[in-house]
Amino acid sequence: MINSTYQDITQQQKALDALKTSEQTFRMLVENIDDIFWIYNSTDKEMKYVGPQENKIMDSKVQDLFTNYESFIARIHPADKKIIHAGVLKILAGKKVNIEYRMFSSDNVIWLLLRSFGQYESSNDKNLIFGLISDITEKKQNERNVLKAILETESREREKFAKELHDALGATLSAIKMSLERLNATDLNQGKRGFYSEHALTLIVQAVNTSREISNNLKPHTLGNFGLIASIEQLCENINKLDGIYVSFNYNDSKIHLDDEIELSIYRILNELVNNSLKYSRAKKAHIEVKLENNKLSLNYKDNGKGFDPKKAISERGSGLKNVISRVKAFGGEIEIKSKINEGMQTMIEIST
């Protein structure tokens, strides 16, 4: 009898020790996580346990979610009140939920994740609901930063495409326009008329090829096949077939070869400058000079047109000169634009290669 009683006491003590160890393990676990662990007794309608992180994460109490709902919902962001209301009904119905919502804190708005793992019946016939509340403010901020970076990248790509479209086709389309306008002249003989028709057709083919290259994100075929100097020569040749302006070109090395991106930018810059001379300056002559010395590329462009106020032109004349400046700055280069009314213009560019 005594032995039996001793065994019973021993077993009870082991059970108590095991329970104590289990409770210590449970507390060590839930008190050292970043989330708020909570247990709600839905039978007695009271909180059974709330983790200590509650005071670090929230200004309000978790128990308000069930016992003082009006106080709890008053702190929820207006856009999230509906989803919280629906979520609480699901929790009380013993269903699992996973809800992200915003709550007003003392000095800002925080993002929280409310999770419920369903309803369980305890040994004393009590219905217990287990859940977690996590602070996901940093996660949401990171998501916003990623989204912002994506949108900024897309915006830069759109701007780049717009620059490519403007700079690559501008001079060619202006030349086409001038050729077609010459066809309407009454003093043209049959030979001249045929010349301008053929030249306009050639330029249209070039424009089609260029637009295809832009859509495929390729550089102009002339650059890839013949290099920078030959491409500039072809540009000048196309413009010089028109009666409006003559463009001369000098260089110190016919085999100048730079990084693809730099060559493409130089070519686009010259297209833009020539296009401006065609469209705005009424220039009769323009000159291009390209030099490569001591790993530094110098580009000098000037015309004898009507001139302009550089500051005013940069701010008012669309995106052309702004594109030129931004292309130069993108490679850490230097640019100077000089012009006076009735005294033409000059653009000097230096880029380290």
VENVENWO-V49088 format. One record per pair of residues at least 24 apart in sequence whose C-alpha atoms are under 7 Angstrom apart, sorted by the first residue. I is the first residue (numbers start at 1). J is the second residue. D is the distance in Angstrom with one decimal. If there is no record, write none. Layout:
# VENVENWO-V49088
I;J;D
I;J;D
This chain:
# VENVENWO-V49088
35;132;6.3
35;133;5.8
35;134;4.7
36;132;5.4
36;133;5.0
36;134;6.4
37;131;6.0
37;132;4.6
37;133;6.7
38;130;5.9
38;131;5.3
38;132;6.1
39;128;6.5
39;129;5.6
39;130;4.6
39;131;6.5
40;128;5.6
40;129;5.0
40;130;6.6
41;126;6.8
41;127;5.8
41;128;4.7
41;129;6.4
42;127;5.6
42;128;6.0
42;129;6.9
43;126;5.7
43;127;5.4
57;135;6.6
58;105;6.9
59;105;6.0
59;106;6.9
75;103;5.6
75;104;5.3
76;102;6.0
76;103;4.5
76;104;6.2
77;102;5.4
77;103;5.5
77;104;6.6
91;116;6.4
91;118;7.0
94;118;4.9
94;119;4.5
95;119;7.0
110;137;5.5
111;135;6.1
111;136;5.3
111;137;4.5
112;136;5.4
112;137;6.9
163;323;6.5
164;214;7.0
167;268;5.3
167;271;5.9
167;272;5.2
168;268;5.9
168;271;6.5
169;207;6.3
170;272;6.8
170;275;6.0
171;271;5.6
171;272;6.7
171;274;6.4
171;275;4.3
172;203;6.4
172;207;6.5
174;275;6.8
174;278;6.9
175;239;6.6
176;200;5.2
176;203;6.2
179;242;6.7
219;264;6.5
227;257;7.0
228;256;7.0
228;263;6.2
229;254;6.1
229;256;6.9
244;284;6.3
245;283;6.4
245;284;4.4
245;285;5.4
246;284;6.2
246;285;4.9
246;286;6.3
247;285;5.9
247;286;4.6
247;287;5.4
248;286;6.4
248;287;4.7
248;288;6.2
249;287;5.8
249;288;4.7
249;289;5.8
250;288;6.3
250;289;4.8
250;290;6.5
251;289;5.6
251;290;4.8
251;291;5.6
252;290;7.0
252;291;5.4
258;353;7.0
265;327;6.3
269;324;5.5
272;320;6.4
281;305;4.5
281;306;5.2
281;307;6.4
282;306;6.5
295;352;6.0
295;353;5.2
296;350;6.7
296;351;5.7
296;352;4.4
296;353;5.6
297;350;5.6
297;351;5.2
297;352;6.2
297;353;6.7
298;349;5.7
298;350;4.6
298;351;6.7
299;348;5.9
299;349;5.0
299;350;6.4
300;347;5.8
300;348;4.7
300;349;6.4
301;346;5.6
301;347;5.2
301;348;6.6
302;345;5.4
302;346;4.1
302;347;6.3
303;344;5.5
303;345;5.6
303;346;6.8
304;343;6.5
304;344;4.2
304;345;6.8
305;342;6.8
305;343;6.8
305;344;4.4
306;341;5.9
306;342;4.2
306;343;6.1
306;344;5.4
307;339;5.5
307;340;5.1
307;341;4.4
307;342;5.1
307;343;5.5
307;344;4.3
307;345;5.6
308;339;5.8
308;340;5.5
308;341;5.1
309;339;6.4
309;340;6.3
310;337;6.7
310;338;6.8
310;339;6.4
